[in-house]
């Protein structure tokens, strides 16, 4: 009995099976219901300020000269004891002075003095500053933002790097989009998120192929979070030199030729 054709079919089937197995790990959220559905977001929490953060504070009132003490686009310079940071050194908001939160969670503000901000959201800080400044300003409008909010994406993505975030709300999928998305060889079932919280380093493993990634406590990122995408074994194999690749191609072609002649 001539077995060359069954052998060829078996060999081709192996290749197809390998391709199908690889494809299963490429699409995202494969277990989502195909029918339209609505799900309420329950795991997002506004960011709380921590030591080492830089917050921008912009004040607008009926007295522009008084506003100038807070706002960096003036000739006003804070003394050496202030925790203010020059806005020219920061990548985001260039219209306000950045105030560095010290290890005790405090900032030193004009008119107000020392103020505890760690553990508070920007909204809560805004409300407290408005109350404290009503004795000095007429109808002040306060805008507080995190000025050094950034996330890092590294590993098997198109454009790894550090990304400064204008908004205080960014998800893992949005951060990966900023990095140009995962390469086809990036492992989607085990994306690592590294987070430092109150001096403790935490590690989260996310499966981007599952809908349950949306429920992860690190789906929405915090300041200085790091995302690492591991390459699969095929990517590592493809990083070998050209001679090894050519040898593999010759071996495969030789096997096919042998099966045909058999």
N, C-alpha and C positions, 0 to 999 in steps of 0.2 A: 504493500500500500504506500502510495506517495503522500508523505506527511508534510511536504514543504508549505502548502497553502494553510493547513491548520496552524502550523507553527508561526507563520507570518501573521495570521489573524490574532493568535494569542499574544504575539509581541506588540501588535498595534493596540490590542485591548488594554495591555498594561500601560501603554503610554496614555491612552484616553482616560483610564482610571486615575492615573497620577494627575492629569490635568483637572479632572472633575473634583478630586479631593482638594486640590489647591484652590480652585475657584470658590469652594464652599466657605473659605475663610477670608474672602475678599470683600463681599458686600457688607454694609453696616446694618444693624437692627433687623436682622433677617427673621426674627420671631415676632415682629409687629403684625397685628391683624391687618389684613389687606383692606378691610372695610373702614370707612371714615369713622373716627372716634375722637373724643375730647377728653383730655386728662388734666386735672388741676395740678399746678406746680406746688409742691409742698416742702421741697428740700432746699429752697433758696432763702438765705438769711443775709441781710445787709452787712457789709463788712464792718468789723469793729477795728478801731485804730489800735495799733500796737507800738511798742517802743521801736525806734528806728524808722518809723514812717515819717514822711514829710507831707504836711498838709498845707494847702494854699488857702489863704483867707482874703477875700476881696470884699471891701466895704464901700457901699454907695449911700450917700446921705445928702442933706441940703447944704452941707459944709464940705466942699471939695478939699480945702486945705487940711481939714481934720482927716478926711479919707486918705490923704496922701501918706499918713503915718503907716497905714496898713498895706498900701498898694505899691508895688515895686516900680511902676512906670513913672516915678517922680524922682526928685533929687534928694529925698529924705533917706538918711542912712541910720540904721540902728546902732546902738553902742555895742561894745565888745561883749557885754554880758548877755546879750540877747541870743536866743536860739534861732534867729532868722537865717535863712539860706538864700543866697543870690539866685534869682530866677533864671539868670543866664546860664547856670550850671545844670539846669533841669530840662528834661526833654519834652514836657507836656505844656502846662499852663504858664504862659509868659506874661500874664497880666497881674500876677499877685506874688507876694513874697512867700517863700516856702518856710514853714516852721518845723524844725526837726523835733520829734518827740524823744525826750531823753529817757535813760534807763528806768526812771521812776514813773514814766508815762506822763510827764508834764511838758508844757510849752510856756514860754515867757512872752506875753503879749502886751503891746502898748495899752495904756489906760487900765488894763485888767491885772497885769502881773502874772504870777504863776497860776496856771490853770490845768487841772487834771483832765486829760482827754483820752487816755488809753481805756479801752473797753467800751467807748462810746462810738456811735455811728456818726457820719458827717451831719446827718439831720439833727441829731441830739446836740452835737457841738454847736451847730448853727443856732439852735434855739437858746442855748445857754449864753452864747456871745451876744445875741440880740438883747437879752434881758440885762446883761451887764453893761452894755454900751448905751442904753437909753438915757442914762444920766449925762452922757457926753455928746451924743449925736441926736439929730432930729430925724425921726422915722428912718432908722438905718436899715439897709437891705444887705444881708450877709450871704455870701456864697462860699461854702467850704468844700474842698475836694481833696482827695488823696493824690498827691502830685507825683509820687514815685512808684505808682502801681505798675508792676511789670511781671511777666511770666516768661519762662524759658522753655523752648522746645528743642530737643536734640534727638539724635538717633537717625532712624531710617525714614526721614521725611524729605520733601523736595528742597525746602529752604530753612534749615535749622537756624535758630538765633534767639535773641532776647527781644521781646515785644512789649513796648510801653502801651498801656491801656488807658484810653481817655475815659471810658465808662468804668463804673465800679462793679459792673456785672459782666462777667465773661465766662463761658463754659469751656469744657475740654474740647469739644468739637469746633468751637469758634477759634480757639487757640491753634488747633491743628490746621484749620483753614488758613490762618495767617501764615503758617509755615508751609503752605502750598499742598497740604494734605499728605497722607502717608504714601510712600512709594508702594508699588505693587508687591514688593517683597517685605514690607513692614508687617510685623505680627500684630494683627488687630485684636486678637483674643487675650492679649496680656500687655496692655499699655500701662506703664508705671507712672504714678504721680507721687512726687516727693514733696512733702510739706513740713515746714518747721512752725510749730505752734507752741508758744509759751516755753521756749527752750527745749522742746521735745520734737525729735524728727520722726515723722510718720510716713508710712509707705502704703499706697493704695494700688491695687491691681484692677484694671478695668477691661472688660470685654466689650469692645465696640460693636461686635456682631449681635449683641443682645440688647433688647429694649430696657433691661434692668440697669443699664449704665446710667439712665436718667435719674435713678433713685440713689445713686452713690453720693455720699457726703462730700466728695471732691469733684462731682460733675461741674459745679460752679467753683471757679478757682479763687484763691486768695493771693494776696501780694507775695511775690517771690516764689510761687509754686513752680516746680520743674516737672516737665513731661518728657519721659524717655520712651522711644519706640524701638524695640529690638528688631534686628533683621532676621529673617528666617534662614534656614540652612542653605537654601538655594542661593541666597544673596552672598553668603559666606563662600560657597563653592565657586560662584561666578567671579569672586575676587581673586582667584588663582591666576597664575600667569598664562599667557597666550599658548605656550607649549602644552600645558595641561589640557586646555580647552580643545586644542587641535587633536591631541591624542585621544580624547574622549570621542570626538566626532569621527575620527578614523575607526575607532573600535566599534562604534555603533554601525557605521556603514559596512564594515567588514562582516559584522554579524548578520546584517540583512542580506548581503551578497551570498554568504554561506548558506543561509536558509533557502534562498532562491535556487541555488545550484544543487542543493541536497536532493 
